[in-house]
Amino acid sequence: VQLVQSGGGLAQPGGSLTLTCSASGFTFRTFPMRWYRRAPGKDREMVAHISPPGTTTRYADSVKGRFTISRDDAINMVYLQMNNLKTEDTATYYCNAFLQDYWGQGTQVTVSS
């Protein structure tokens, strides 16, 4: 099983970034997927959840209306589009197969002017 993340980096407040997660080694299309984040000194936070085939999503209140999770089951990918970024979005972001110990390697997102 592999979850390989890409994207992230540095953005200014109000900017946008997109995270991608490529899955392999399991039946991706049958698993809900999540994005989590962990900021320094804080607990891990569930950011977004998407059920297969992508019609049901759920978001943390802190990102609702700004972040969008999506998936493409044809190519085993899950995405996190992050708009109107805030400094408090600075964290390491992880993709995860829901209720499984399948995790991406983590991607740093830094929002700073």
N, CA, C and O atoms as a GROMACS GRO file, in nm:
protein
  452
    1VAL      N    1   0.086  -0.120   0.000
    1VAL     CA    2   0.000   0.000   0.000
    1VAL      C    3   0.089   0.124   0.000
    1VAL      O    4   0.185   0.134   0.076
    2GLN      N    5   0.054   0.217  -0.088
    2GLN     CA    6   0.126   0.345  -0.091
    2GLN      C    7   0.029   0.459  -0.111
    2GLN      O    8  -0.064   0.451  -0.190
    3LEU      N    9   0.053   0.567  -0.038
    3LEU     CA   10  -0.014   0.694  -0.061
    3LEU      C   11   0.097   0.796  -0.080
    3LEU      O   12   0.171   0.827   0.014
    4VAL      N   13   0.107   0.849  -0.201
    4VAL     CA   14   0.217   0.940  -0.234
    4VAL      C   15   0.159   1.079  -0.258
    4VAL      O   16   0.078   1.100  -0.348
    5GLN      N   17   0.202   1.172  -0.176
    5GLN     CA   18   0.150   1.308  -0.183
    5GLN      C   19   0.240   1.398  -0.265
    5GLN      O   20   0.361   1.376  -0.277
    6SER      N   21   0.178   1.501  -0.322
    6SER     CA   22   0.252   1.607  -0.389
    6SER      C   23   0.175   1.737  -0.373
    6SER      O   24   0.059   1.738  -0.330
    7GLY      N   25   0.241   1.846  -0.408
    7GLY     CA   26   0.180   1.975  -0.394
    7GLY      C   27   0.226   2.041  -0.265
    7GLY      O   28   0.328   2.003  -0.208
    8GLY      N   29   0.151   2.140  -0.221
    8GLY     CA   30   0.188   2.211  -0.101
    8GLY      C   31   0.295   2.315  -0.128
    8GLY      O   32   0.321   2.351  -0.243
    9GLY      N   33   0.357   2.363  -0.021
    9GLY     CA   34   0.460   2.464  -0.034
    9GLY      C   35   0.424   2.591   0.038
    9GLY      O   36   0.356   2.589   0.141
   10LEU      N   37   0.469   2.702  -0.017
   10LEU     CA   38   0.450   2.832   0.046
   10LEU      C   39   0.346   2.913  -0.031
   10LEU      O   40   0.349   2.919  -0.154
   11ALA      N   41   0.254   2.974   0.042
   11ALA     CA   42   0.155   3.061  -0.018
   11ALA      C   43   0.135   3.184   0.070
   11ALA      O   44   0.161   3.180   0.191
   12GLN      N   45   0.090   3.290   0.010
   12GLN     CA   46   0.058   3.410   0.085
   12GLN      C   47  -0.085   3.399   0.138
   12GLN      O   48  -0.166   3.326   0.080
   13PRO      N   49  -0.117   3.469   0.242
   13PRO     CA   50  -0.257   3.472   0.288
   13PRO      C   51  -0.349   3.515   0.174
   13PRO      O   52  -0.320   3.610   0.101
   14GLY      N   53  -0.458   3.443   0.162
   14GLY     CA   54  -0.551   3.468   0.051
   14GLY      C   55  -0.518   3.389  -0.074
   14GLY      O   56  -0.596   3.389  -0.169
   15GLY      N   57  -0.406   3.323  -0.074
   15GLY     CA   58  -0.365   3.245  -0.191
   15GLY      C   59  -0.426   3.106  -0.193
   15GLY      O   60  -0.509   3.070  -0.110
   16SER      N   61  -0.381   3.029  -0.291
   16SER     CA   62  -0.435   2.894  -0.312
   16SER      C   63  -0.323   2.794  -0.332
   16SER      O   64  -0.216   2.826  -0.384
   17LEU      N   65  -0.349   2.672  -0.289
   17LEU     CA   66  -0.261   2.559  -0.314
   17LEU      C   67  -0.346   2.436  -0.337
   17LEU      O   68  -0.460   2.428  -0.291
   18THR      N   69  -0.289   2.340  -0.408
   18THR     CA   70  -0.357   2.212  -0.429
   18THR      C   71  -0.266   2.098  -0.384
   18THR      O   72  -0.149   2.093  -0.421
   19LEU      N   73  -0.322   2.008  -0.306
   19LEU     CA   74  -0.252   1.888  -0.265
   19LEU      C   75  -0.309   1.769  -0.343
   19LEU      O   76  -0.430   1.762  -0.367
   20THR      N   77  -0.222   1.678  -0.381
   20THR     CA   78  -0.267   1.556  -0.447
   20THR      C   79  -0.212   1.436  -0.372
   20THR      O   80  -0.108   1.442  -0.306
   21CYS      N   81  -0.285   1.326  -0.382
   21CYS     CA   82  -0.247   1.202  -0.317
   21CYS      C   83  -0.277   1.088  -0.413
   21CYS      O   84  -0.392   1.066  -0.451
   22SER      N   85  -0.174   1.016  -0.451
   22SER     CA   86  -0.187   0.904  -0.544
   22SER      C   87  -0.182   0.773  -0.466
   22SER      O   88  -0.087   0.749  -0.392
   23ALA      N   89  -0.285   0.690  -0.482
   23ALA     CA   90  -0.297   0.567  -0.404
   23ALA      C   91  -0.268   0.444  -0.488
   23ALA      O   92  -0.298   0.440  -0.608
   24SER      N   93  -0.211   0.344  -0.425
   24SER     CA   94  -0.188   0.216  -0.491
   24SER      C   95  -0.182   0.106  -0.387
   24SER      O   96  -0.153   0.130  -0.270
   25GLY      N   97  -0.210  -0.017  -0.432
   25GLY     CA   98  -0.196  -0.132  -0.344
   25GLY      C   99  -0.320  -0.171  -0.267
   25GLY      O  100  -0.317  -0.266  -0.188
   26PHE      N  101  -0.429  -0.100  -0.288
   26PHE     CA  102  -0.556  -0.136  -0.226
   26PHE      C  103  -0.668  -0.090  -0.318
   26PHE      O  104  -0.646  -0.014  -0.413
   27THR      N  105  -0.789  -0.137  -0.289
   27THR     CA  106  -0.904  -0.107  -0.376
   27THR      C  107  -0.954   0.033  -0.344
   27THR      O  108  -1.051   0.052  -0.271
   28PHE      N  109  -0.887   0.129  -0.402
   28PHE     CA  110  -0.909   0.270  -0.370
   28PHE      C  111  -1.056   0.309  -0.381
   28PHE      O  112  -1.109   0.380  -0.296
   29ARG      N  113  -1.121   0.263  -0.486
   29ARG     CA  114  -1.257   0.312  -0.515
   29ARG      C  115  -1.358   0.273  -0.406
   29ARG      O  116  -1.468   0.328  -0.402
   30THR      N  117  -1.322   0.179  -0.319
   30THR     CA  118  -1.415   0.135  -0.214
   30THR      C  119  -1.391   0.204  -0.081
   30THR      O  120  -1.467   0.184   0.014
   31PHE      N  121  -1.286   0.287  -0.072
   31PHE     CA  122  -1.249   0.347   0.056
   31PHE      C  123  -1.282   0.495   0.062
   31PHE      O  124  -1.249   0.570  -0.030
   32PRO      N  125  -1.347   0.539   0.171
   32PRO     CA  126  -1.349   0.682   0.197
   32PRO      C  127  -1.206   0.730   0.221
   32PRO      O  128  -1.122   0.654   0.269
   33MET      N  129  -1.181   0.854   0.186
   33MET     CA  130  -1.048   0.912   0.203
   33MET      C  131  -1.057   1.040   0.283
   33MET      O  132  -1.158   1.110   0.281
   34ARG      N  133  -0.950   1.070   0.352
   34ARG     CA  134  -0.945   1.191   0.435
   34ARG      C  135  -0.814   1.266   0.416
   34ARG      O  136  -0.711   1.208   0.378
   35TRP      N  137  -0.820   1.393   0.442
   35TRP     CA  138  -0.702   1.475   0.463
   35TRP      C  139  -0.700   1.519   0.609
   35TRP      O  140  -0.801   1.565   0.663
   36TYR      N  141  -0.584   1.504   0.671
   36TYR     CA  142  -0.561   1.552   0.806
   36TYR      C  143  -0.449   1.656   0.800
   36TYR      O  144  -0.377   1.668   0.701
   37ARG      N  145  -0.436   1.729   0.908
   37ARG     CA  146  -0.322   1.818   0.921
   37ARG      C  147  -0.279   1.823   1.067
   37ARG      O  148  -0.357   1.801   1.160
   38ARG      N  149  -0.151   1.852   1.083
   38ARG     CA  150  -0.096   1.871   1.217
   38ARG      C  151  -0.008   1.994   1.216
   38ARG      O  152   0.090   2.002   1.143
   39ALA      N  153  -0.046   2.090   1.298
   39ALA     CA  154   0.033   2.212   1.314
   39ALA      C  155   0.124   2.196   1.436
   39ALA      O  156   0.091   2.122   1.528
   40PRO      N  157   0.236   2.264   1.437
   40PRO     CA  158   0.328   2.253   1.551
   40PRO      C  159   0.257   2.284   1.682
   40PRO      O  160   0.191   2.387   1.696
   41GLY      N  161   0.272   2.194   1.777
   41GLY     CA  162   0.214   2.215   1.908
   41GLY      C  163   0.065   2.190   1.918
   41GLY      O  164   0.005   2.215   2.022
   42LYS      N  165   0.006   2.139   1.811
   42LYS     CA  166  -0.138   2.113   1.811
   42LYS      C  167  -0.167   1.967   1.780
   42LYS      O  168  -0.083   1.896   1.725
   43ASP      N  169  -0.287   1.926   1.816
   43ASP     CA  170  -0.330   1.789   1.785
   43ASP      C  171  -0.358   1.776   1.635
   43ASP      O  172  -0.383   1.874   1.565
   44ARG      N  173  -0.355   1.652   1.589
   44ARG     CA  174  -0.393   1.626   1.451
   44ARG      C  175  -0.541   1.659   1.431
   44ARG      O  176  -0.624   1.631   1.517
   45GLU      N  177  -0.572   1.718   1.319
   45GLU     CA  178  -0.708   1.764   1.289
   45GLU      C  179  -0.755   1.704   1.157
   45GLU      O  180  -0.684   1.709   1.057
   46MET      N  181  -0.875   1.648   1.158
   46MET     CA  182  -0.934   1.602   1.032
   46MET      C  183  -0.978   1.725   0.954
   46MET      O  184  -1.055   1.807   1.006
   47VAL      N  185  -0.932   1.740   0.833
   47VAL     CA  186  -0.962   1.856   0.751
   47VAL      C  187  -1.080   1.831   0.659
   47VAL      O  188  -1.172   1.912   0.650
   48ALA      N  189  -1.077   1.716   0.590
   48ALA     CA  190  -1.181   1.688   0.490
   48ALA      C  191  -1.196   1.538   0.472
   48ALA      O  192  -1.101   1.462   0.488
   49HIS      N  193  -1.318   1.498   0.436
   49HIS     CA  194  -1.353   1.357   0.419
   49HIS      C  195  -1.434   1.344   0.292
   49HIS      O  196  -1.519   1.429   0.263
   50ILE      N  197  -1.408   1.238   0.217
   50ILE     CA  198  -1.487   1.212   0.097
   50ILE      C  199  -1.516   1.064   0.088
   50ILE      O  200  -1.426   0.980   0.098
   51SER      N  201  -1.644   1.033   0.068
   51SER     CA  202  -1.685   0.894   0.051
   51SER      C  203  -1.686   0.858  -0.097
   51SER      O  204  -1.707   0.945  -0.182
   52PRO      N  205  -1.664   0.731  -0.128
   52PRO     CA  206  -1.675   0.693  -0.268
   52PRO      C  207  -1.821   0.696  -0.311
   52PRO      O  208  -1.907   0.662  -0.229
   53PRO      N  209  -1.854   0.734  -0.432
   53PRO     CA  210  -1.765   0.776  -0.539
   53PRO      C  211  -1.737   0.925  -0.543
   53PRO      O  212  -1.695   0.977  -0.646
   54GLY      N  213  -1.761   0.994  -0.432
   54GLY     CA  214  -1.728   1.136  -0.426
   54GLY      C  215  -1.845   1.228  -0.406
   54GLY      O  216  -1.829   1.350  -0.411
   55THR      N  217  -1.964   1.172  -0.383
   55THR     CA  218  -2.083   1.256  -0.371
   55THR      C  219  -2.105   1.306  -0.228
   55THR      O  220  -2.185   1.398  -0.208
   56THR      N  221  -2.038   1.249  -0.132
   56THR     CA  222  -2.053   1.291   0.008
   56THR      C  223  -1.919   1.341   0.060
   56THR      O  224  -1.818   1.270   0.057
   57THR      N  225  -1.920   1.464   0.109
   57THR     CA  226  -1.799   1.523   0.166
   57THR      C  227  -1.831   1.585   0.301
   57THR      O  228  -1.946   1.616   0.332
   58ARG      N  229  -1.728   1.601   0.380
   58ARG     CA  230  -1.741   1.664   0.511
   58ARG      C  231  -1.614   1.741   0.539
   58ARG      O  232  -1.505   1.699   0.500
   59TYR      N  233  -1.629   1.856   0.608
   59TYR     CA  234  -1.515   1.942   0.632
   59TYR      C  235  -1.510   1.988   0.778
   59TYR      O  236  -1.612   1.997   0.846
   60ALA      N  237  -1.390   2.015   0.823
   60ALA     CA  238  -1.374   2.082   0.951
   60ALA      C  239  -1.433   2.223   0.938
   60ALA      O  240  -1.425   2.284   0.832
   61ASP      N  241  -1.490   2.272   1.045
   61ASP     CA  242  -1.549   2.406   1.043
   61ASP      C  243  -1.445   2.511   1.004
   61ASP      O  244  -1.478   2.612   0.942
   62SER      N  245  -1.321   2.487   1.040
   62SER     CA  246  -1.216   2.585   1.016
   62SER      C  247  -1.182   2.602   0.868
   62SER      O  248  -1.122   2.703   0.830
   63VAL      N  249  -1.220   2.506   0.784
   63VAL     CA  250  -1.187   2.516   0.642
   63VAL      C  251  -1.310   2.518   0.553
   63VAL      O  252  -1.299   2.534   0.431
   64LYS      N  253  -1.427   2.503   0.612
   64LYS     CA  254  -1.550   2.497   0.533
   64LYS      C  255  -1.565   2.622   0.448
   64LYS      O  256  -1.548   2.734   0.497
   65GLY      N  257  -1.596   2.602   0.321
   65GLY     CA  258  -1.613   2.714   0.229
   65GLY      C  259  -1.484   2.758   0.162
   65GLY      O  260  -1.487   2.838   0.069
   66ARG      N  261  -1.370   2.708   0.210
   66ARG     CA  262  -1.241   2.746   0.153
   66ARG      C  263  -1.169   2.628   0.090
   66ARG      O  264  -1.099   2.644  -0.010
   67PHE      N  265  -1.186   2.510   0.146
   67PHE     CA  266  -1.119   2.390   0.096
   67PHE      C  267  -1.220   2.300   0.026
   67PHE      O  268  -1.338   2.296   0.063
   68THR      N  269  -1.173   2.228  -0.075
   68THR     CA  270  -1.257   2.133  -0.147
   68THR      C  271  -1.181   2.002  -0.166
   68THR      O  272  -1.071   2.000  -0.223
   69ILE      N  273  -1.240   1.893  -0.119
   69ILE     CA  274  -1.182   1.761  -0.140
   69ILE      C  275  -1.252   1.697  -0.259
   69ILE      O  276  -1.373   1.712  -0.277
   70SER      N  277  -1.176   1.626  -0.340
   70SER     CA  278  -1.233   1.556  -0.454
   70SER      C  279  -1.151   1.430  -0.479
   70SER      O  280  -1.042   1.412  -0.424
   71ARG      N  281  -1.205   1.343  -0.562
   71ARG     CA  282  -1.136   1.218  -0.593
   71ARG      C  283  -1.161   1.178  -0.737
   71ARG      O  284  -1.263   1.216  -0.796
   72ASP      N  285  -1.069   1.103  -0.792
   72ASP     CA  286  -1.084   1.046  -0.925
   72ASP      C  287  -1.055   0.897  -0.911
   72ASP      O  288  -0.939   0.856  -0.907
   73ASP      N  289  -1.159   0.818  -0.904
   73ASP     CA  290  -1.142   0.675  -0.882
   73ASP      C  291  -1.082   0.604  -1.004
   73ASP      O  292  -1.030   0.493  -0.991
   74ALA      N  293  -1.089   0.666  -1.120
   74ALA     CA  294  -1.031   0.605  -1.241
   74ALA      C  295  -0.879   0.600  -1.234
   74ALA      O  296  -0.815   0.513  -1.293
   75ILE      N  297  -0.820   0.696  -1.160
   75ILE     CA  298  -0.674   0.701  -1.152
   75ILE      C  299  -0.624   0.698  -1.008
   75ILE      O  300  -0.508   0.727  -0.981
   76ASN      N  301  -0.714   0.662  -0.916
   76ASN     CA  302  -0.676   0.644  -0.775
   76ASN      C  303  -0.611   0.768  -0.714
   76ASN      O  304  -0.504   0.761  -0.653
   77MET      N  305  -0.678   0.881  -0.733
   77MET     CA  306  -0.623   1.007  -0.682
   77MET      C  307  -0.726   1.076  -0.592
   77MET      O  308  -0.847   1.068  -0.616
   78VAL      N  309  -0.676   1.143  -0.491
   78VAL     CA  310  -0.758   1.231  -0.409
   78VAL      C  311  -0.687   1.366  -0.401
   78VAL      O  312  -0.565   1.374  -0.396
   79TYR      N  313  -0.768   1.472  -0.400
   79TYR     CA  314  -0.716   1.607  -0.408
   79TYR      C  315  -0.770   1.692  -0.293
   79TYR      O  316  -0.876   1.664  -0.237
   80LEU      N  317  -0.695   1.796  -0.261
   80LEU     CA  318  -0.742   1.897  -0.168
   80LEU      C  319  -0.709   2.033  -0.227
   80LEU      O  320  -0.593   2.074  -0.231
   81GLN      N  321  -0.813   2.101  -0.274
   81GLN     CA  322  -0.797   2.237  -0.324
   81GLN      C  323  -0.816   2.332  -0.208
   81GLN      O  324  -0.920   2.331  -0.142
   82MET      N  325  -0.716   2.415  -0.183
   82MET     CA  326  -0.719   2.506  -0.068
   82MET      C  327  -0.717   2.649  -0.120
   82MET      O  328  -0.619   2.693  -0.180
   83ASN      N  329  -0.826   2.721  -0.096
   83ASN     CA  330  -0.837   2.860  -0.139
   83ASN      C  331  -0.845   2.953  -0.019
   83ASN      O  332  -0.872   2.909   0.093
   84ASN      N  333  -0.822   3.079  -0.044
   84ASN     CA  334  -0.829   3.181   0.061
   84ASN      C  335  -0.752   3.135   0.186
   84ASN      O  336  -0.804   3.138   0.298
   85LEU      N  337  -0.630   3.094   0.164
   85LEU     CA  338  -0.550   3.040   0.273
   85LEU      C  339  -0.524   3.143   0.382
   85LEU      O  340  -0.512   3.262   0.355
   86LYS      N  341  -0.516   3.093   0.505
   86LYS     CA  342  -0.490   3.176   0.621
   86LYS      C  343  -0.362   3.127   0.689
   86LYS      O  344  -0.320   3.013   0.670
   87THR      N  345  -0.301   3.214   0.768
   87THR     CA  346  -0.177   3.173   0.835
   87THR      C  347  -0.200   3.053   0.925
   87THR      O  348  -0.111   2.971   0.944
   88GLU      N  349  -0.320   3.042   0.980
   88GLU     CA  350  -0.351   2.929   1.068
   88GLU      C  351  -0.367   2.797   0.993
   88GLU      O  352  -0.383   2.692   1.055
   89ASP      N  353  -0.363   2.801   0.859
   89ASP     CA  354  -0.364   2.676   0.781
   89ASP      C  355  -0.224   2.615   0.772
   89ASP      O  356  -0.208   2.504   0.719
   90THR      N  357  -0.125   2.684   0.820
   90THR     CA  358   0.011   2.631   0.819
   90THR      C  359   0.019   2.502   0.900
   90THR      O  360  -0.013   2.500   1.018
   91ALA      N  361   0.062   2.395   0.834
   91ALA     CA  362   0.066   2.264   0.898
   91ALA      C  363   0.127   2.164   0.800
   91ALA      O  364   0.150   2.194   0.683
   92THR      N  365   0.152   2.045   0.851
   92THR     CA  366   0.183   1.932   0.764
   92THR      C  367   0.054   1.857   0.736
   92THR      O  368  -0.020   1.821   0.828
   93TYR      N  369   0.028   1.834   0.610
   93TYR     CA  370  -0.098   1.771   0.567
   93TYR      C  371  -0.072   1.627   0.525
   93TYR      O  372   0.029   1.595   0.462
   94TYR      N  373  -0.166   1.539   0.561
   94TYR     CA  374  -0.154   1.397   0.533
   94TYR      C  375  -0.282   1.344   0.468
   94TYR      O  376  -0.392   1.379   0.512
   95CYS      N  377  -0.269   1.262   0.366
   95CYS     CA  378  -0.387   1.191   0.318
   95CYS      C  379  -0.393   1.054   0.387
   95CYS      O  380  -0.292   0.998   0.428
   96ASN      N  381  -0.514   1.004   0.397
   96ASN     CA  382  -0.539   0.882   0.474
   96ASN      C  383  -0.657   0.807   0.417
   96ASN      O  384  -0.756   0.866   0.376
   97ALA      N  385  -0.645   0.675   0.414
   97ALA     CA  386  -0.760   0.591   0.382
   97ALA      C  387  -0.838   0.570   0.512
   97ALA      O  388  -0.784   0.515   0.608
   98PHE      N  389  -0.962   0.612   0.514
   98PHE     CA  390  -1.043   0.615   0.636
   98PHE      C  391  -1.047   0.479   0.705
   98PHE      O  392  -1.074   0.376   0.643
   99LEU      N  393  -1.019   0.481   0.834
   99LEU     CA  394  -1.020   0.364   0.922
   99LEU      C  395  -0.912   0.263   0.888
   99LEU      O  396  -0.916   0.149   0.936
  100GLN      N  397  -0.816   0.302   0.807
  100GLN     CA  398  -0.702   0.219   0.775
  100GLN      C  399  -0.575   0.290   0.817
  100GLN      O  400  -0.570   0.413   0.824
  101ASP      N  401  -0.473   0.212   0.844
  101ASP     CA  402  -0.344   0.271   0.878
  101ASP      C  403  -0.263   0.295   0.752
  101ASP      O  404  -0.146   0.258   0.742
  102TYR      N  405  -0.328   0.358   0.654
  102TYR     CA  406  -0.263   0.394   0.528
  102TYR      C  407  -0.250   0.545   0.526
  102TYR      O  408  -0.349   0.617   0.525
  103TRP      N  409  -0.124   0.593   0.525
  103TRP     CA  410  -0.098   0.736   0.534
  103TRP      C  411  -0.001   0.780   0.426
  103TRP      O  412   0.092   0.707   0.390
  104GLY      N  413  -0.022   0.899   0.377
  104GLY     CA  414   0.077   0.962   0.292
  104GLY      C  415   0.197   1.008   0.374
  104GLY      O  416   0.196   1.002   0.497
  105GLN      N  417   0.299   1.053   0.304
  105GLN     CA  418   0.424   1.088   0.371
  105GLN      C  419   0.420   1.225   0.437
  105GLN      O  420   0.509   1.260   0.514
  106GLY      N  421   0.316   1.301   0.407
  106GLY     CA  422   0.306   1.434   0.464
  106GLY      C  423   0.359   1.540   0.370
  106GLY      O  424   0.459   1.520   0.302
  107THR      N  425   0.290   1.653   0.366
  107THR     CA  426   0.328   1.765   0.281
  107THR      C  427   0.318   1.893   0.363
  107THR      O  428   0.216   1.918   0.427
  108GLN      N  429   0.422   1.971   0.361
  108GLN     CA  430   0.422   2.095   0.437
  108GLN      C  431   0.349   2.204   0.359
  108GLN      O  432   0.376   2.227   0.241
  109VAL      N  433   0.258   2.271   0.426
  109VAL     CA  434   0.192   2.391   0.374
  109VAL      C  435   0.223   2.505   0.469
  109VAL      O  436   0.196   2.497   0.589
  110THR      N  437   0.281   2.610   0.415
  110THR     CA  438   0.315   2.728   0.494
  110THR      C  439   0.248   2.849   0.432
  110THR      O  440   0.266   2.880   0.314
  111VAL      N  441   0.169   2.917   0.513
  111VAL     CA  442   0.099   3.037   0.467
  111VAL      C  443   0.159   3.156   0.542
  111VAL      O  444   0.145   3.169   0.663
  112SER      N  445   0.223   3.241   0.467
  112SER     CA  446   0.295   3.353   0.528
  112SER      C  447   0.312   3.464   0.427
  112SER      O  448   0.329   3.441   0.308
  113SER      N  449   0.309   3.587   0.478
  113SER     CA  450   0.335   3.701   0.391
  113SER      C  451   0.484   3.738   0.393
  113SER      O  452   0.524   3.832   0.325
   0.00000   0.00000   0.00000
